[in-house]
Amino acid sequence: MSEEHIATLHARVEGVSKVHLSVGDTSDFEEFFRIIHQPGWTTPVELMLIHALVDSAERAAEQALQARQSLMDGARAIANASVEA
């Protein structure tokens, strides 16, 4: 594989790394918690929508963690195979 291919891969994974860093910032949830505790904040139908969005966010976060683990497992397996060869 050429250095150009490695540089492209490096840049892409660096981008993913930055996204993971920003995902770790949960300061906006403090505002969310303040909002939802305000009297009369939402209707039952709107609450159903919010629950659906939270379900989606949970699945996306779990999938992101699984993908990250698979990426690392694959990279380690390739590195170990090349050392053993």
Order of alpha helices (4+ residues) and beta strands (2+ residues): alpha-alpha-alpha
